[in-house]
Amino acid sequence: MIEFNPFEGFNEAEGLPEDSAISMVDEEGIESGYRMLASKKDGDSLYMLVEEEMPEEAVLEGAQLGESVAEVLIFKCVAEGESEEMVFELIDEAHESFELALELFKEDFDALGIEY
């Protein structure tokens, strides 16, 4: 699971932050940067489609090889409490919510040119 630090300027109407850059801290305290591509709600569950920020060296290396270097991930909010932190878990192929999450973001994948 990953802890999510809420960000300023969340646009409730569109479901996306005004500034799509976010950071998350994992259970070991390691911070990672992401760019939110889309968010969806299914009932009470919140899902986020994010692109992992890559170090500049990886972007340049990938461009030289002609490969896409961005990794796209889906997270599900598993806890919102009285604190300012939200807890997210990664939705991978083995996750029970994988098929639902994939279906929720199919239009976004198509619009962004992401293979799934």
C-alpha positions as CSV (number, residue, x, y, z in Angstrom):
1,M,0.0,0.0,0.0
2,I,1.1,3.6,-0.7
3,E,0.2,6.6,1.4
4,F,-1.0,9.6,-0.5
5,N,-0.3,13.1,0.6
6,P,-3.4,15.2,-0.3
7,F,-2.6,18.0,-2.7
8,E,-3.8,21.6,-3.0
9,G,-6.3,22.6,-5.6
10,F,-8.2,19.4,-6.1
11,N,-11.0,20.1,-8.6
12,E,-13.9,18.0,-7.3
13,A,-16.1,18.8,-10.4
14,E,-13.6,17.3,-12.8
15,G,-12.1,14.8,-10.4
16,L,-8.5,16.0,-11.2
17,P,-6.1,18.3,-9.4
18,E,-5.4,21.6,-11.0
19,D,-1.7,20.7,-10.9
20,S,-1.5,17.0,-11.8
21,A,1.9,16.4,-10.1
22,I,1.5,14.4,-7.0
23,S,3.9,12.5,-4.7
24,M,3.4,9.3,-2.7
25,V,5.4,7.8,0.1
26,D,5.6,4.0,0.3
27,E,5.7,1.9,3.5
28,E,9.5,2.2,3.6
29,G,9.3,6.0,3.5
30,I,10.5,6.3,-0.1
31,E,8.9,9.2,-2.0
32,S,7.9,8.8,-5.6
33,G,6.6,11.4,-8.0
34,Y,3.6,10.8,-10.4
35,R,1.5,12.8,-12.8
36,M,-2.2,12.1,-12.5
37,L,-3.8,11.3,-15.8
38,A,-7.4,10.6,-14.7
39,S,-9.4,9.6,-11.7
40,K,-12.7,7.7,-11.4
41,K,-15.1,6.8,-8.7
42,D,-17.0,3.5,-8.6
43,G,-19.4,3.7,-5.7
44,D,-17.4,4.7,-2.7
45,S,-14.1,3.7,-4.3
46,L,-11.7,6.2,-5.8
47,Y,-9.2,5.0,-8.6
48,M,-6.3,7.0,-10.1
49,L,-4.5,6.5,-13.3
50,V,-1.0,7.9,-13.0
51,E,2.2,8.2,-15.0
52,E,5.3,7.6,-13.0
53,E,7.9,10.5,-13.2
54,M,11.0,9.2,-14.7
55,P,14.5,10.5,-14.1
56,E,15.7,12.7,-16.9
57,E,18.5,10.2,-17.8
58,A,15.9,7.5,-18.3
59,V,13.8,9.7,-20.6
60,L,16.8,10.6,-22.7
61,E,17.9,7.0,-22.9
62,G,14.4,5.8,-23.9
63,A,14.2,8.5,-26.5
64,Q,17.4,7.4,-28.0
65,L,16.2,3.8,-28.2
66,G,12.8,4.9,-29.7
67,E,10.9,3.4,-26.7
68,S,8.3,4.8,-24.5
69,V,9.8,5.2,-21.0
70,A,6.7,6.3,-19.0
71,E,5.1,3.7,-16.7
72,V,1.4,4.0,-16.2
73,L,-0.1,2.6,-13.0
74,I,-3.6,2.4,-11.4
75,F,-4.1,3.0,-7.7
76,K,-7.2,2.4,-5.5
77,C,-7.9,4.4,-2.4
78,V,-8.3,1.9,0.4
79,A,-8.5,4.2,3.4
80,E,-9.6,7.8,4.1
81,G,-9.6,8.8,7.6
82,E,-9.7,11.8,9.9
83,S,-6.0,12.4,9.1
84,E,-5.0,14.3,6.0
85,E,-3.5,11.2,4.4
86,M,-5.2,8.8,2.0
87,V,-3.9,5.3,1.6
88,F,-3.7,3.8,-1.9
89,E,-2.8,0.4,-3.1
90,L,-1.4,-0.5,-6.5
91,I,-3.8,-2.3,-8.8
92,D,-1.8,-5.0,-10.7
93,E,-3.0,-7.9,-12.8
94,A,-3.4,-10.1,-9.7
95,H,-5.5,-7.6,-7.8
96,E,-9.2,-8.4,-7.3
97,S,-10.2,-5.0,-8.7
98,F,-8.0,-5.2,-11.8
99,E,-10.8,-5.9,-14.3
100,L,-13.0,-3.2,-12.9
101,A,-10.2,-0.6,-12.9
102,L,-9.2,-1.6,-16.5
103,E,-12.8,-1.1,-17.6
104,L,-13.1,2.3,-15.8
105,F,-10.0,3.7,-17.6
106,K,-10.4,2.1,-21.1
107,E,-11.6,5.4,-22.6
108,D,-8.7,7.2,-21.0
109,F,-6.2,4.6,-22.3
110,D,-7.6,5.0,-25.8
111,A,-7.5,8.8,-25.6
112,L,-4.0,8.8,-24.3
113,G,-2.7,6.2,-26.7
114,I,-1.8,3.7,-23.9
115,E,-1.8,0.0,-24.8
116,Y,-3.6,-2.3,-22.3
